[in-house]
């Protein structure tokens, strides 16, 4: 991979980590069970994307 591609992947990983963190914070603050569940679902989606991207780098 080129250095530019690695920078792009690093940025994308950073964005996914940020979204993951924000969804977790939000789900911990919400009182409404449906919204809490939605934030948890979004958190799981961002965790899956982050993990998939990270595993591609380790291959």
PDB file of N, CA, C and O in Angstrom:
ATOM      1  N   UNK A   1       0.839  -1.180   0.000  1.00  0.00           N
ATOM      2  CA  UNK A   1       0.000   0.000   0.000  1.00  0.00           C
ATOM      3  C   UNK A   1       0.883   1.241   0.000  1.00  0.00           C
ATOM      4  O   UNK A   1       1.987   1.253   0.544  1.00  0.00           O
ATOM      5  N   UNK A   2       0.365   2.261  -0.616  1.00  0.00           N
ATOM      6  CA  UNK A   2       1.097   3.520  -0.638  1.00  0.00           C
ATOM      7  C   UNK A   2       0.900   4.250   0.688  1.00  0.00           C
ATOM      8  O   UNK A   2      -0.011   3.932   1.452  1.00  0.00           O
ATOM      9  N   UNK A   3       1.747   5.212   0.949  1.00  0.00           N
ATOM     10  CA  UNK A   3       1.613   5.982   2.187  1.00  0.00           C
ATOM     11  C   UNK A   3       0.304   6.763   2.213  1.00  0.00           C
ATOM     12  O   UNK A   3      -0.285   6.957   3.276  1.00  0.00           O
ATOM     13  N   UNK A   4      -0.151   7.211   1.049  1.00  0.00           N
ATOM     14  CA  UNK A   4      -1.419   7.942   0.985  1.00  0.00           C
ATOM     15  C   UNK A   4      -2.592   7.012   1.317  1.00  0.00           C
ATOM     16  O   UNK A   4      -3.525   7.419   2.009  1.00  0.00           O
ATOM     17  N   UNK A   5      -2.549   5.781   0.833  1.00  0.00           N
ATOM     18  CA  UNK A   5      -3.602   4.816   1.143  1.00  0.00           C
ATOM     19  C   UNK A   5      -3.614   4.482   2.630  1.00  0.00           C
ATOM     20  O   UNK A   5      -4.680   4.349   3.233  1.00  0.00           O
ATOM     21  N   UNK A   6      -2.438   4.347   3.216  1.00  0.00           N
ATOM     22  CA  UNK A   6      -2.359   4.067   4.646  1.00  0.00           C
ATOM     23  C   UNK A   6      -2.895   5.237   5.471  1.00  0.00           C
ATOM     24  O   UNK A   6      -3.531   5.028   6.504  1.00  0.00           O
ATOM     25  N   UNK A   7      -2.643   6.450   5.023  1.00  0.00           N
ATOM     26  CA  UNK A   7      -3.198   7.620   5.712  1.00  0.00           C
ATOM     27  C   UNK A   7      -4.720   7.634   5.634  1.00  0.00           C
ATOM     28  O   UNK A   7      -5.398   7.953   6.611  1.00  0.00           O
ATOM     29  N   UNK A   8      -5.255   7.282   4.456  1.00  0.00           N
ATOM     30  CA  UNK A   8      -6.706   7.220   4.290  1.00  0.00           C
ATOM     31  C   UNK A   8      -7.306   6.180   5.234  1.00  0.00           C
ATOM     32  O   UNK A   8      -8.311   6.441   5.896  1.00  0.00           O
ATOM     33  N   UNK A   9      -6.695   5.022   5.292  1.00  0.00           N
ATOM     34  CA  UNK A   9      -7.199   3.949   6.164  1.00  0.00           C
ATOM     35  C   UNK A   9      -7.102   4.376   7.625  1.00  0.00           C
ATOM     36  O   UNK A   9      -8.004   4.103   8.416  1.00  0.00           O
ATOM     37  N   UNK A  10      -6.010   5.046   7.979  1.00  0.00           N
ATOM     38  CA  UNK A  10      -5.875   5.546   9.345  1.00  0.00           C
ATOM     39  C   UNK A  10      -6.967   6.538   9.690  1.00  0.00           C
ATOM     40  O   UNK A  10      -7.519   6.505  10.790  1.00  0.00           O
ATOM     41  N   UNK A  11      -7.280   7.419   8.754  1.00  0.00           N
ATOM     42  CA  UNK A  11      -8.363   8.382   8.969  1.00  0.00           C
ATOM     43  C   UNK A  11      -9.707   7.670   9.118  1.00  0.00           C
ATOM     44  O   UNK A  11     -10.499   7.998  10.002  1.00  0.00           O
ATOM     45  N   UNK A  12      -9.953   6.699   8.251  1.00  0.00           N
ATOM     46  CA  UNK A  12     -11.220   5.960   8.297  1.00  0.00           C
ATOM     47  C   UNK A  12     -11.352   5.205   9.622  1.00  0.00           C
ATOM     48  O   UNK A  12     -12.430   5.174  10.215  1.00  0.00           O
ATOM     49  N   UNK A  13     -10.259   4.600  10.082  1.00  0.00           N
ATOM     50  CA  UNK A  13     -10.296   3.912  11.375  1.00  0.00           C
ATOM     51  C   UNK A  13     -10.579   4.903  12.507  1.00  0.00           C
ATOM     52  O   UNK A  13     -11.341   4.608  13.427  1.00  0.00           O
ATOM     53  N   UNK A  14      -9.963   6.065  12.428  1.00  0.00           N
ATOM     54  CA  UNK A  14     -10.201   7.089  13.434  1.00  0.00           C
ATOM     55  C   UNK A  14     -11.645   7.547  13.464  1.00  0.00           C
ATOM     56  O   UNK A  14     -12.209   7.764  14.537  1.00  0.00           O
ATOM     57  N   UNK A  15     -12.245   7.694  12.299  1.00  0.00           N
ATOM     58  CA  UNK A  15     -13.648   8.106  12.226  1.00  0.00           C
ATOM     59  C   UNK A  15     -14.551   7.032  12.823  1.00  0.00           C
ATOM     60  O   UNK A  15     -15.470   7.345  13.580  1.00  0.00           O
ATOM     61  N   UNK A  16     -14.299   5.781  12.492  1.00  0.00           N
ATOM     62  CA  UNK A  16     -15.127   4.694  13.033  1.00  0.00           C
ATOM     63  C   UNK A  16     -14.984   4.613  14.552  1.00  0.00           C
ATOM     64  O   UNK A  16     -15.968   4.400  15.261  1.00  0.00           O
ATOM     65  N   UNK A  17     -13.767   4.782  15.046  1.00  0.00           N
ATOM     66  CA  UNK A  17     -13.537   4.759  16.491  1.00  0.00           C
ATOM     67  C   UNK A  17     -14.288   5.910  17.166  1.00  0.00           C
ATOM     68  O   UNK A  17     -14.869   5.732  18.237  1.00  0.00           O
ATOM     69  N   UNK A  18     -14.275   7.089  16.537  1.00  0.00           N
ATOM     70  CA  UNK A  18     -14.998   8.244  17.065  1.00  0.00           C
ATOM     71  C   UNK A  18     -16.505   7.963  17.119  1.00  0.00           C
ATOM     72  O   UNK A  18     -17.150   8.212  18.138  1.00  0.00           O
ATOM     73  N   UNK A  19     -17.063   7.440  16.015  1.00  0.00           N
ATOM     74  CA  UNK A  19     -18.495   7.129  15.982  1.00  0.00           C
ATOM     75  C   UNK A  19     -18.848   6.080  17.026  1.00  0.00           C
ATOM     76  O   UNK A  19     -19.884   6.171  17.684  1.00  0.00           O
ATOM     77  N   UNK A  20     -17.987   5.092  17.173  1.00  0.00           N
ATOM     78  CA  UNK A  20     -18.193   4.037  18.161  1.00  0.00           C
ATOM     79  C   UNK A  20     -18.243   4.629  19.568  1.00  0.00           C
ATOM     80  O   UNK A  20     -19.132   4.302  20.354  1.00  0.00           O
ATOM     81  N   UNK A  21     -17.296   5.492  19.878  1.00  0.00           N
ATOM     82  CA  UNK A  21     -17.237   6.131  21.190  1.00  0.00           C
ATOM     83  C   UNK A  21     -18.461   7.000  21.444  1.00  0.00           C
ATOM     84  O   UNK A  21     -19.036   6.956  22.532  1.00  0.00           O
ATOM     85  N   UNK A  22     -18.864   7.785  20.460  1.00  0.00           N
ATOM     86  CA  UNK A  22     -20.025   8.664  20.627  1.00  0.00           C
ATOM     87  C   UNK A  22     -21.313   7.868  20.812  1.00  0.00           C
ATOM     88  O   UNK A  22     -22.157   8.236  21.629  1.00  0.00           O
ATOM     89  N   UNK A  23     -21.469   6.787  20.064  1.00  0.00           N
ATOM     90  CA  UNK A  23     -22.668   5.950  20.218  1.00  0.00           C
ATOM     91  C   UNK A  23     -22.708   5.321  21.607  1.00  0.00           C
ATOM     92  O   UNK A  23     -23.773   5.214  22.214  1.00  0.00           O
ATOM     93  N   UNK A  24     -21.544   4.905  22.107  1.00  0.00           N
ATOM     94  CA  UNK A  24     -21.483   4.314  23.446  1.00  0.00           C
ATOM     95  C   UNK A  24     -21.857   5.353  24.497  1.00  0.00           C
ATOM     96  O   UNK A  24     -22.656   5.075  25.392  1.00  0.00           O
ATOM     97  N   UNK A  25     -21.283   6.545  24.391  1.00  0.00           N
ATOM     98  CA  UNK A  25     -21.612   7.617  25.335  1.00  0.00           C
ATOM     99  C   UNK A  25     -23.100   7.941  25.313  1.00  0.00           C
ATOM    100  O   UNK A  25     -23.728   8.119  26.357  1.00  0.00           O
ATOM    101  N   UNK A  26     -23.647   8.012  24.112  1.00  0.00           N
ATOM    102  CA  UNK A  26     -25.061   8.332  23.973  1.00  0.00           C
ATOM    103  C   UNK A  26     -25.938   7.246  24.586  1.00  0.00           C
ATOM    104  O   UNK A  26     -26.896   7.547  25.297  1.00  0.00           O
ATOM    105  N   UNK A  27     -25.612   5.986  24.315  1.00  0.00           N
ATOM    106  CA  UNK A  27     -26.445   4.900  24.844  1.00  0.00           C
ATOM    107  C   UNK A  27     -26.408   4.861  26.368  1.00  0.00           C
ATOM    108  O   UNK A  27     -27.377   4.445  27.004  1.00  0.00           O
ATOM    109  N   UNK A  28     -25.285   5.295  26.960  1.00  0.00           N
ATOM    110  CA  UNK A  28     -25.189   5.329  28.423  1.00  0.00           C
ATOM    111  C   UNK A  28     -26.002   6.475  29.022  1.00  0.00           C
ATOM    112  O   UNK A  28     -26.398   6.407  30.185  1.00  0.00           O
ATOM    113  N   UNK A  29     -26.252   7.519  28.248  1.00  0.00           N
ATOM    114  CA  UNK A  29     -26.968   8.687  28.752  1.00  0.00           C
ATOM    115  C   UNK A  29     -28.473   8.614  28.511  1.00  0.00           C
ATOM    116  O   UNK A  29     -29.247   9.238  29.236  1.00  0.00           O
ATOM    117  N   UNK A  30     -28.884   7.869  27.517  1.00  0.00           N
ATOM    118  CA  UNK A  30     -30.302   7.834  27.151  1.00  0.00           C
ATOM    119  C   UNK A  30     -31.136   7.108  28.191  1.00  0.00           C
ATOM    120  O   UNK A  30     -30.688   6.131  28.792  1.00  0.00           O
ATOM    121  N   UNK A  31     -32.344   7.589  28.396  1.00  0.00           N
ATOM    122  CA  UNK A  31     -33.298   6.958  29.304  1.00  0.00           C
ATOM    123  C   UNK A  31     -34.341   6.132  28.541  1.00  0.00           C
ATOM    124  O   UNK A  31     -34.804   5.097  29.023  1.00  0.00           O
ATOM    125  N   UNK A  32     -34.696   6.600  27.361  1.00  0.00           N
ATOM    126  CA  UNK A  32     -35.687   5.910  26.532  1.00  0.00           C
ATOM    127  C   UNK A  32     -35.102   4.599  26.034  1.00  0.00           C
ATOM    128  O   UNK A  32     -34.043   4.588  25.407  1.00  0.00           O
ATOM    129  N   UNK A  33     -35.781   3.501  26.309  1.00  0.00           N
ATOM    130  CA  UNK A  33     -35.237   2.177  25.982  1.00  0.00           C
ATOM    131  C   UNK A  33     -35.090   1.948  24.474  1.00  0.00           C
ATOM    132  O   UNK A  33     -34.143   1.295  24.036  1.00  0.00           O
ATOM    133  N   UNK A  34     -36.018   2.479  23.683  1.00  0.00           N
ATOM    134  CA  UNK A  34     -35.924   2.299  22.223  1.00  0.00           C
ATOM    135  C   UNK A  34     -34.721   3.061  21.655  1.00  0.00           C
ATOM    136  O   UNK A  34     -33.984   2.533  20.822  1.00  0.00           O
ATOM    137  N   UNK A  35     -34.531   4.283  22.104  1.00  0.00           N
ATOM    138  CA  UNK A  35     -33.393   5.069  21.648  1.00  0.00           C
ATOM    139  C   UNK A  35     -32.080   4.470  22.134  1.00  0.00           C
ATOM    140  O   UNK A  35     -31.084   4.464  21.409  1.00  0.00           O
ATOM    141  N   UNK A  36     -32.085   3.965  23.367  1.00  0.00           N
ATOM    142  CA  UNK A  36     -30.902   3.317  23.931  1.00  0.00           C
ATOM    143  C   UNK A  36     -30.535   2.088  23.097  1.00  0.00           C
ATOM    144  O   UNK A  36     -29.360   1.844  22.821  1.00  0.00           O
ATOM    145  N   UNK A  37     -31.547   1.321  22.702  1.00  0.00           N
ATOM    146  CA  UNK A  37     -31.329   0.144  21.868  1.00  0.00           C
ATOM    147  C   UNK A  37     -30.802   0.534  20.486  1.00  0.00           C
ATOM    148  O   UNK A  37     -29.917  -0.130  19.947  1.00  0.00           O
ATOM    149  N   UNK A  38     -31.343   1.605  19.917  1.00  0.00           N
ATOM    150  CA  UNK A  38     -30.881   2.091  18.622  1.00  0.00           C
ATOM    151  C   UNK A  38     -29.415   2.531  18.688  1.00  0.00           C
ATOM    152  O   UNK A  38     -28.627   2.194  17.804  1.00  0.00           O
ATOM    153  N   UNK A  39     -29.053   3.274  19.722  1.00  0.00           N
ATOM    154  CA  UNK A  39     -27.660   3.709  19.886  1.00  0.00           C
ATOM    155  C   UNK A  39     -26.744   2.502  20.078  1.00  0.00           C
ATOM    156  O   UNK A  39     -25.622   2.489  19.572  1.00  0.00           O
ATOM    157  N   UNK A  40     -27.214   1.498  20.798  1.00  0.00           N
ATOM    158  CA  UNK A  40     -26.432   0.269  20.983  1.00  0.00           C
ATOM    159  C   UNK A  40     -26.239  -0.478  19.675  1.00  0.00           C
ATOM    160  O   UNK A  40     -25.174  -1.038  19.419  1.00  0.00           O
ATOM    161  N   UNK A  41     -27.266  -0.481  18.858  1.00  0.00           N
ATOM    162  CA  UNK A  41     -27.184  -1.127  17.545  1.00  0.00           C
ATOM    163  C   UNK A  41     -26.198  -0.397  16.642  1.00  0.00           C
ATOM    164  O   UNK A  41     -25.407  -1.019  15.933  1.00  0.00           O
ATOM    165  N   UNK A  42     -26.256   0.922  16.679  1.00  0.00           N
ATOM    166  CA  UNK A  42     -25.317   1.719  15.885  1.00  0.00           C
ATOM    167  C   UNK A  42     -23.888   1.505  16.381  1.00  0.00           C
ATOM    168  O   UNK A  42     -22.953   1.439  15.584  1.00  0.00           O
ATOM    169  N   UNK A  43     -23.726   1.398  17.683  1.00  0.00           N
ATOM    170  CA  UNK A  43     -22.417   1.152  18.260  1.00  0.00           C
ATOM    171  C   UNK A  43     -21.869  -0.186  17.770  1.00  0.00           C
ATOM    172  O   UNK A  43     -20.696  -0.283  17.410  1.00  0.00           O
ATOM    173  N   UNK A  44     -22.711  -1.211  17.757  1.00  0.00           N
ATOM    174  CA  UNK A  44     -22.295  -2.527  17.283  1.00  0.00           C
ATOM    175  C   UNK A  44     -21.913  -2.498  15.800  1.00  0.00           C
ATOM    176  O   UNK A  44     -20.964  -3.162  15.385  1.00  0.00           O
ATOM    177  N   UNK A  45     -22.657  -1.726  15.009  1.00  0.00           N
ATOM    178  CA  UNK A  45     -22.337  -1.603  13.581  1.00  0.00           C
ATOM    179  C   UNK A  45     -20.973  -0.959  13.375  1.00  0.00           C
ATOM    180  O   UNK A  45     -20.178  -1.430  12.562  1.00  0.00           O
ATOM    181  N   UNK A  46     -20.700   0.118  14.110  1.00  0.00           N
ATOM    182  CA  UNK A  46     -19.414   0.792  13.972  1.00  0.00           C
ATOM    183  C   UNK A  46     -18.276  -0.076  14.505  1.00  0.00           C
ATOM    184  O   UNK A  46     -17.160  -0.027  13.988  1.00  0.00           O
ATOM    185  N   UNK A  47     -18.561  -0.873  15.542  1.00  0.00           N
ATOM    186  CA  UNK A  47     -17.544  -1.800  16.052  1.00  0.00           C
ATOM    187  C   UNK A  47     -17.207  -2.850  14.997  1.00  0.00           C
ATOM    188  O   UNK A  47     -16.042  -3.205  14.818  1.00  0.00           O
ATOM    189  N   UNK A  48     -18.222  -3.344  14.304  1.00  0.00           N
ATOM    190  CA  UNK A  48     -18.009  -4.351  13.252  1.00  0.00           C
ATOM    191  C   UNK A  48     -17.179  -3.764  12.110  1.00  0.00           C
ATOM    192  O   UNK A  48     -16.245  -4.404  11.626  1.00  0.00           O
ATOM    193  N   UNK A  49     -17.516  -2.564  11.688  1.00  0.00           N
ATOM    194  CA  UNK A  49     -16.769  -1.915  10.605  1.00  0.00           C
ATOM    195  C   UNK A  49     -15.324  -1.692  11.028  1.00  0.00           C
ATOM    196  O   UNK A  49     -14.400  -1.976  10.265  1.00  0.00           O
ATOM    197  N   UNK A  50     -15.125  -1.184  12.240  1.00  0.00           N
ATOM    198  CA  UNK A  50     -13.777  -0.928  12.749  1.00  0.00           C
ATOM    199  C   UNK A  50     -12.969  -2.227  12.794  1.00  0.00           C
ATOM    200  O   UNK A  50     -11.823  -2.271  12.345  1.00  0.00           O
ATOM    201  N   UNK A  51     -13.571  -3.271  13.334  1.00  0.00           N
ATOM    202  CA  UNK A  51     -12.880  -4.558  13.444  1.00  0.00           C
ATOM    203  C   UNK A  51     -12.545  -5.136  12.079  1.00  0.00           C
ATOM    204  O   UNK A  51     -11.457  -5.677  11.882  1.00  0.00           O
ATOM    205  N   UNK A  52     -13.465  -5.026  11.147  1.00  0.00           N
ATOM    206  CA  UNK A  52     -13.226  -5.536   9.791  1.00  0.00           C
ATOM    207  C   UNK A  52     -12.079  -4.797   9.114  1.00  0.00           C
ATOM    208  O   UNK A  52     -11.211  -5.414   8.497  1.00  0.00           O
ATOM    209  N   UNK A  53     -12.081  -3.482   9.233  1.00  0.00           N
ATOM    210  CA  UNK A  53     -11.008  -2.694   8.622  1.00  0.00           C
ATOM    211  C   UNK A  53      -9.671  -3.010   9.276  1.00  0.00           C
ATOM    212  O   UNK A  53      -8.657  -3.140   8.590  1.00  0.00           O
ATOM    213  N   UNK A  54      -9.664  -3.133  10.592  1.00  0.00           N
ATOM    214  CA  UNK A  54      -8.431  -3.424  11.313  1.00  0.00           C
ATOM    215  C   UNK A  54      -7.888  -4.792  10.941  1.00  0.00           C
ATOM    216  O   UNK A  54      -6.680  -4.958  10.771  1.00  0.00           O
ATOM    217  N   UNK A  55      -8.781  -5.783  10.812  1.00  0.00           N
ATOM    218  CA  UNK A  55      -8.328  -7.137  10.451  1.00  0.00           C
ATOM    219  C   UNK A  55      -7.767  -7.183   9.039  1.00  0.00           C
ATOM    220  O   UNK A  55      -6.864  -7.973   8.763  1.00  0.00           O
ATOM    221  N   UNK A  56      -8.287  -6.349   8.136  1.00  0.00           N
ATOM    222  CA  UNK A  56      -7.740  -6.306   6.790  1.00  0.00           C
ATOM    223  C   UNK A  56      -6.284  -5.819   6.795  1.00  0.00           C
ATOM    224  O   UNK A  56      -5.481  -6.243   5.963  1.00  0.00           O
ATOM    225  N   UNK A  57      -5.958  -4.947   7.716  1.00  0.00           N
ATOM    226  CA  UNK A  57      -4.597  -4.442   7.808  1.00  0.00           C
ATOM    227  C   UNK A  57      -3.631  -5.493   8.351  1.00  0.00           C
ATOM    228  O   UNK A  57      -2.433  -5.436   8.072  1.00  0.00           O
ATOM    229  N   UNK A  58      -4.133  -6.432   9.108  1.00  0.00           N
ATOM    230  CA  UNK A  58      -3.285  -7.458   9.707  1.00  0.00           C
ATOM    231  C   UNK A  58      -3.077  -8.663   8.806  1.00  0.00           C
ATOM    232  O   UNK A  58      -2.345  -9.582   9.172  1.00  0.00           O
ATOM    233  N   UNK A  59      -3.696  -8.679   7.647  1.00  0.00           N
ATOM    234  CA  UNK A  59      -3.533  -9.815   6.722  1.00  0.00           C
ATOM    235  C   UNK A  59      -2.337  -9.642   5.839  1.00  0.00           C
ATOM    236  O   UNK A  59      -2.055 -10.503   5.006  1.00  0.00           O
TER     237      UNK A  59
END
